[in-house]
Amino acid sequence: MAQFHTPAHTTRNRFWPLLVLMCAVFGVAMWFTLQGIAQLPGVYSTQNAGNEQSAHQGSEPWNLLLVNDSHPLPQSFSINTTEMPGGERVDTRIAEPLSELFDACKEAGYSPFVRSGFRTRAQQEAILKSRIEDYKAEGMDAKDARQAALDWVAEPGTSEHELGLAVDINDKNNDQNMYDWLAEHAHEYGFIQRYPSEKSSVTGISHEPWHYRYVGVEAATAMWKQGITLEEYLEEQG
């Protein structure tokens, strides 16, 4: 029987297109993988959040990073988050002290839970829009409705909830006395009541007894003893 042999150069010519195709497929797959990292559960980056405001470049450690209407979230900001009981997420670094705070709160007879934790930019925008619509439904024009909403909801890009270090804490039994307990003990676990009633002119946010922010035990204790806000503490530290 006659035997036919494929010439070596023909084999090589068939091999190279296949190799090029494989490399192209691998390259495309890697591109999509890298682009999707910031979208994985528990990972968030503002680089894909459409933040056009100027980034605040401070020298504070991560737990003292100031985010408010004059200090927007840095555009390069990203965090890893951990899911808490109930489904809300927080910066992974505060999950343990927050759990310890809740354990102590439960021992005191309360039933704390995280009503709202970390928010994406889109979630913050939706909350602000909803509050504006509520005020417009009450008869306010668009300008007044937005201003009234901003007394309670931070402008997207300036919310501590986007930072992942802030939580809104409620009691499952709606026991309002829990807020008095938190005001007296949260600093022991590194948390401060971020928006005290007498400091609205400093923070720019109306009193929220449920809103707590992690700053670390040392800083929280100092702020609690002096009765000052994060803004005032950072100014004091120079």
Stockholm file with secondary structure:
# STOCKHOLM 1.0

chainA/1-238         MAQFHTPAHTTRNRFWPLLVLMCAVFGVAMWFTLQGIAQLPGVYSTQNAGNEQSAHQGSEPWNLLLVNDSHPLPQSFSINTTEMPGGERVDTRIAEPLSELFDACKEAGYSPFVRSGFRTRAQQEAILKSRIEDYKAEGMDAKDARQAALDWVAEPGTSEHELGLAVDINDKNNDQNMYDWLAEHAHEYGFIQRYPSEKSSVTGISHEPWHYRYVGVEAATAMWKQGITLEEYLEEQG
#=GR chainA/1-238 SS CCCCCCCHHHHHHHHHHHHHHHHHHHHHHHHHHHHHGGGSTTEEEGGGTTCCSCCCCCCCCGGGCCCBTTBCCCTTCEEEEEECTTSCEEEGGGHHHHHHHHHHHHHTTCCEEEEECCCCHHHHHHHHHHHHHHHHHTTCCHHHHHHHHHTTSCCTTSCGGGTTCEEEEEETTCCTHHHHHHHHHGGGGTEEEEECGGGHHHHSSCCEEEEEEECCHHHHHHHHHHTCCHHHHHHHHC
#=GC SS_cons         CCCCCCCHHHHHHHHHHHHHHHHHHHHHHHHHHHHHGGGSTTEEEGGGTTCCSCCCCCCCCGGGCCCBTTBCCCTTCEEEEEECTTSCEEEGGGHHHHHHHHHHHHHTTCCEEEEECCCCHHHHHHHHHHHHHHHHHTTCCHHHHHHHHHTTSCCTTSCGGGTTCEEEEEETTCCTHHHHHHHHHGGGGTEEEEECGGGHHHHSSCCEEEEEEECCHHHHHHHHHHTCCHHHHHHHHC
//
